[in-house]
């Protein structure tokens, strides 16, 4: 076997092995997307009922609560960025980080100091590499977040927003995550969790003409709101974590699918080249034999025997 | 047919139970409250404790609820809880072990959780 042919054969073998791996990763990601989507769907009733309740208290009473009223001139804001622990997901993390950076820039232009909270190793690595300050970070559960994880993330954020701004608290809470639109589309979005914009919350949950009943609060509207809002933040963060996980798996699936396709193409090209090299080798051998034979014939033609 | 109200018992990560009922008893921070069809619109904070639902076919469903809310409007009652378990899902022996461990470790939260579970499980019997 010729040297060139051997090189091609070796490359085909290695690309085939890579293709098998990416194919497997694609299939794993595909099954995880479905699982993650199911989790998003399972958490929806709770989120819906909770949002409805928040709207009811917010619109049905004249209670003023630090979590629903805007500070007169906000000076500090917290940004929670959701990324994933692992890469191999195309532009998934890059998009989320870019969205967070744009939001941070906008907030800073408005004269607010920004505290960054990050979920996921990718985001942490990005910020550490650039030596930017991270207030707090969490890693290790982005593939399959549980409600306890969401609570863990929400706790310091709620604490920060309840504290006075002068003592290191924040006035606003923003979240940046990747919304799962469909298998093919996931978009990085940012939204303000607190202070609550009640009209916006109301729009998400109900039809325009529905009038909320006049609720009787037990024990009182303030207490209900006090208990309700932290749960609301937790539930929103939980939902964002789940959507982010689903998006990550979908992005991985797509990235791995194109990797598999590319490997297939590469194998095809290499096979063609290998065939060509083999054919050239055979042709050369034949012409060598023919040339040798005719040279032999020429040499014997002039002699007597 | 007796008047009915629709009940949805949802935990943070799943829907636990839903159906028609004639009476729901839950514990709010200011005491036990019973809700029957046609109750005034209500929004209350729940304590962790057992919730009893008397279904319209005469049965009783008991669930252990750890913190959450109850809201009632338009003959629809929603019970929201971070963690909610139906009494028949609770493993009594395991919970007893948990209770002992929590007592030994002095973990009051875990102790309370286990206690609520046990009470819900015994109430269902």
Interface residues (C-beta under 8 A of the other chain):
Chain A: X39 X42 X43 X45 X46 X49 X50 X52 X53 X56 X57 X146 X147 X151 X212 X213 X214 X215 X216 X217 X218 X219 X223 X224 X227 X228 X231 X234 X235 X238
Chain B: X8 X10 X11 X12 X13 X14 X15 X28 X29 X30 X33 X40 X41 X42 X43 X44 X45 X68 X69 X70 X71 X73 X74 X78 X80 X82
